[in-house]
Amino acid sequence: MFPRPSGRFPVGTAALELTDPGRPEPATAAPDDRRTVVVQLWYPAGDSPAGTPRARYLGGTEREASIVSDGLAAYAGAPGFVLDGLGRARTHAVPDAPVAGRGGRFPVVLFSPGLGGVRTQNTAWAEELASHGYVVAAVDHPYDSAAVVLADGRVVRTRVSASGDDAEDERRAAGWTAVRAADLSFVRAELGRIARGEAAGVLAGRLDADRVVAAGHSLGGGAALQAARQDPGFAAVIDLDGYPHDPDPAPYRQPVLALTQEIGPATDPDYLPQLTRVLNLGTATGYRLTVPGAAHLTFTDAPLYLPPMPSLVGSLGRAESVRTTAAPCLAFLDAVLRDGGGDLPAALSAYGELTVHRPGGGR
């Protein structure tokens, strides 16, 4: 199901659970409950013996994968059997593989999924980036993600829902976005500890804490923009079709790449004006790439397993959807984190209609 990553590195994966002792869990009333997130890492790995088992798609164990599959179906309002095969799917990554012996310290792309989404929803994208020398760290946000299985076996299911009132729904979205932005900053700090060797793990001492990108899809893309505005420790932002819900947008210093589906005033009159407003606040150059043939779920793994309905997954096809999401992201990352040189606008323009947002609101 998953396209083979095109980079020179094999891919490893590992999961870790992180608890912020200084932040209460906002979704519960328990005074001693602290915010806990689950993070999955995809990273450049060394070679593994032939026949080494590959990672499950939706979780480290059969139980976790089944629970998450059922949670995704329930969140979508579909019968569980519709996504039953996802719990048995395997990816290209090797669980807990040794990190690559070459490549030095790897830049990090810290990813937040869509509303109700799960940390593995962009696995194909993550594996492709990891094969090119990046570490992708994707976050499960408990009480938001469809289902999260914690290390002690507890299952935390989503509590997000719409009210039907536009003003109330925007208030809720702003609240969920703020929690996610705080999660991203917390995970960035924890990854810094791993980078410095202060925390154990397969990637101890191999992360580049000065090159961490905030990224996300849908609500997660909005959270990435807000996290960068609040946390100058992020080096750049990738927003995959995410609407900004920041109630107090202000100038920020990081370059941004925003990938969007084709949206006009008739489909969503507020999205592009709000995104443009935020991009124009940047003090570094930002890029908005409108991808022809894309739908909202094109920028996830959904085209790999859902029926090929253009209104749902776009019209690019399975492999092309993954390539068209990953390739411009790699071009952007190489340019802003690795000084890749070349003509970034020309490279991005190969994948869609490009708008360049220059500091001061110019284009």
N, C-alpha and C positions, 0 to 999 in steps of 0.2 A: 504493500500500500504506500509506503513512504519512499520518495525518490532518494537514490543514493547521493549523499553529500559530494560535492564536486571538489572540495579543497584537498590539500596534501596531508592533513592530519586525520587519523581515525578519531572517533568521538567517544568519550566516556561520559557517564552521568552519575550523579549522586544527589541525595536529598538530605536536608538538615532542618531541624526545628529550632527556632529562635524565639526567646521570650524577652521582652523589654521590661526589666524590673521597675522602671520609672514611669510606665504608662499604664493606667487602668484599662481594662477591656471595656470599650464604650458600648458594647451590645448587651452587657449583663449588669445586674445590680450588685453582684457579689463584691464586697469591698476589697477582697484580697485577690481578685481575678486580674491577671496582668495580660497585656496584649501578646499573643503568640501567633507566629506565622510559620508556614512551611515553605521552604525554598528548594527548588530543584535546579541543579547545576548541570549544564552541558559544557564540556571542555575539551581542548585538544589532548588526545591521549596517545600513549605508545601502542605498539602493535600487540594484539591479543592472539592467542593460539586459535587455529582454525577450529570452528565448531563451538566457540565460546558463546553461551546464550546471550541474546540481545535483550534489552530492557523492554518491559511491558509498556504499553502506551500510556495508560491512565493511572499507574501506581506501581509501587515496588513489589506488591504481592497480589495474588489472585483476588483476595478479599478486597483490598483497596481498590483495585481496578474495577471490580464489580460494583462496589458502592458508588464510586465516582460516575461510572456509566449510568447507573440508575438515577443518580442525582441530576445529571445533565438532562436525561430524558424527562424527569419530573419538572425541572425548571422550564423546559421547552413545552411542557404540556403534552408530551407524547408518551405512548406506552413504552415500558421499559425495553421490550424486545426490539424496538426500532434501532437502538444503539447498542444492542447486546454484543455485537461482534467487536466493538471497540475495546471491550474488556479483555479480549483475547489477542488483540493486535500487538505485534512486536515492532520495535523501531530499529534503527541502525546503531544506536549507542550501546556500549557495554557497561553494565552497572559496576561502579567502583573500580573502573580500569585505572591503571597507573597513569599519572599525568605524563604528557610528552616530555622526553628528555631534552628536546631542543625548543627554541622559541623564546627563552627568557621569561619575563613577566608578561602576562596576557592582559590586555584591556578587557573590561567587563561591560556587558550590556544587561542592565537590571530591568526586568520586564514585568508589567502588570497586565493581567488579562482583562477581557471585557466584563461587563456587569453580569454576575452570575457565572462567569467563565472560570476555568481552572488553570492551574499552572502549566499543564501540558498542552494547552489548546494550540500553541504555535510550535510544536515539536519539530516539524520539518524545517521551519525557518531557523530555529535554534540550532539544530544539527548542522545546517548549512553554514551558519556563522561560525560555529565551533570548529568546523573542518578548515576554516580559513584563519584560525589563530585567535579567536575571541572566546571568552567565557560568557555564556548566557546564564543568568540567574533569574528564574521566573518564580513569582510569589503567589502562593495561595493566600487569599485574604479571608480568614474565617468569618462566618455569618454573612458573607457576601458571595464568595465562591460557592458553586452549586453544592458541593460536598467536600469536606476536608477531613481526612483521617489523621488524628494526632498520634504521636509515638506511643501513648498509653492505651491506644485502641479506641478512644472516644471518637465519635463521628459528629462533626459540627456542620449542620445544614444551613443553607441560605435563609436569610430573613428579609432579603430585599424584595420589594413589591411596589407596584404602581398604585396610585390612589385614583387616577382618572382626572384629577384636577391639575392643570398645567403648572400653576404656581407652587402647589404642594410638591409635585413631582420634581420640580427644579430644586426646591429646598432640600428634598431628600437626596437628589443626585449630588448637590454641593456637599452635603454631609458625608456621603460615601466617598466622594473624591478626596475630601480632606483627610479621612482616615487612611486611605490608600497612599496619599502623598507622605503622610507621617510614616507609614510602613516602609515606603521606599527609602526614606532618609535613614530610618533605623537599620534596615538591611545594608545600606551602603556603609554605615559605620561599622557594622559587624564584619562585613567583608574586608574592611580596612584592618581589623584585628587579625583576620586570617592572612591577609597580605603581609603583615608584619611578623607572622609566625607566633602571634600571641594566642591563637586558637588552633587546635589540631584539625586535621583533615587532609584529604588527598591533595588539596591545592594550597596548603600552608606554604607561604613564602613565594608563591608563583602568580599571585594576582597583582595587577598594577593599580593601586588605590588612587592614583592621580588621573587615571583614564577610565572613569565610570560613567556610563551613559544611562540616563533615565529613558525608558521606552515603555510603550503600552499600546494596546488595541482598545478602541471604543472608549469606555469610561476610563480604562487604564491609560489610554493616550492622554486624556485630560488630566489624570493624576500625575503623569510624567511631566507635563508642562508645569503644573502647580508645584511639584516637588523641586523642579529646577529653579523656579522663581524663589522658593523659600530656602533652598540649600545650594549655595555656590560651590559646594564640593562636587556637584555633577558637572561633567565636562561638555555634554551635549545632550540633545533630546531627539528621540524618534517617536513620532505620533502616527500610529496606524489607524486612520479614519476615526479619530477621537475628538469629540466635542468638548471644548473647554468649559468647565463649570466653576472656575475660580471666581469667587465673588469680589475679589480685590486684585485684579490683574495689575501688574506693575512691571517696569523694565527689568530685564534679566540679561545675563551676559552670554549665555550658551547659544551656539548655533543649533538650528532645528531643521529636521527633515520631517515634513508632514505628507503622508500618502493618503489620498482621498479617492473615493469613488466619484463618478460623475454625478454632481448634485447641482440642481438649479433652484430658483425661487419657488417653482411649483412643487418640488419634492420636500424641501426643508429650507424655508426662507431665512432661518436664523443661523444655521450652521456656518456657512462660509463667511458671512459678515463677522461673526464672533471669532472664528479662527483667524481671519485676516487681522482683526483688531489685536489679538494676542501676538501674532507673528510680527506685526509692525512695532511692537514694544521692544523687540530684541535689539540689543546693542551689538550683536554679531549678525552676519548674514544668515537668513533663513530661506528654506526652499519648500514650496508646496507643489507636489507632483500629483496631478489628476490622472488616474490610470484608466484609459478607455477599456470598456468591457468589464470593469470591476464592480462588484457589489460589496456590501459591508463585510460579508463573511469570506470574501476572496482573500483577505489579509490574515486568515487563520488556516488551520488544517482542514476546515470543513469541505473544501472542494475535493479532498481526497476520499471522502466517505459518504457525503450526502449526494442525493440524486442531482444530475446536472441541470438544475433549474436556474436559468440566468437571473431571475429576480432574487434568488436566494444566495447563490454562490458565484454569480457572474458568468461570463461566457468565454473565459480564457482557457478553460480546460484544466485538468488536474495538475499535471506537471508544470504547465506554464503559469498557473496561479502562484505556485510556490516560487518559481524563478523570478516572476515579476515583483514579488514582495521582497525577496532576499537580495536580488542583484543591486537595486538602487540603495538599499541599506548598506551593503558592503562597500559600494562606491563612496557613500557619504562617510562611513566609519573610517575607511582608509584615508580619506582626504583630511578629516578633522582630527583624527587621533594618531595617524601615522605619517602625516605630511606626504600623502601618496602622490602629490603633484598632479599634473595633468589638468584637464579642463572639466571640473566637476559639473557645471551646468550642462555641458555637452553630454557627459556620461548619463546624467539623470534624464535628459530630454529624450534619450533613446527608449524610455519606458512610458512616456506619456506627455501631457501638456504641463510645462514647467512655469511656475511663477516664482521669481526671485524677490525676496523681501530684504531690502538693504537697511542698514541702521538709519534711524530717523524717519522711517515710514516710506522711504523711497522704493521704487521697483525698477 
